[in-house]
Amino acid sequence: MPQCALKAVNGQPDVACDGQECVYWRLVEQLDLSSAPLPEQCAIQHFSLLDGGSRIAAWLLSVKLRVEGDRSGTGVS
């Protein structure tokens, strides 16, 4: 699996992409973008969301962690 671009921008290089476990990969499925010619199924990359700068990248990572924390039942404070 390639590295997670979102975590790399947030100072966590060499962290593997979560693939289908990631909320941003599932977002592509929810938006029915799977028919579009995408080299990756990550909404972060598809919509070039990391071009918004480090504050946007930090916020997107915090959303990912909160959603995935809630999904696992652990919650994130």
Phi, psi and omega in degrees: 000139178291172180286154177282115181295323181296314180290326178298315178295332180267023174081018178239069182291160176063026173263128182293146175296141180280348180059228184298343178281345184277137179301326182284337172285319180293332178299320178300318178295318181295326180274002181055046177267003184296338179279344179287149180286091182248128174288333178233155177258023182266125180295329178302313181283320182301317182265008180052044184290339180282352177287351182280356178103177187291330179292320177294318180299318179296318179295316179299321178293321179296322176297313180303313182294320179293314181297313181290330176292316178296322181293327181276353178085003181270331185070150178232129181263000000 
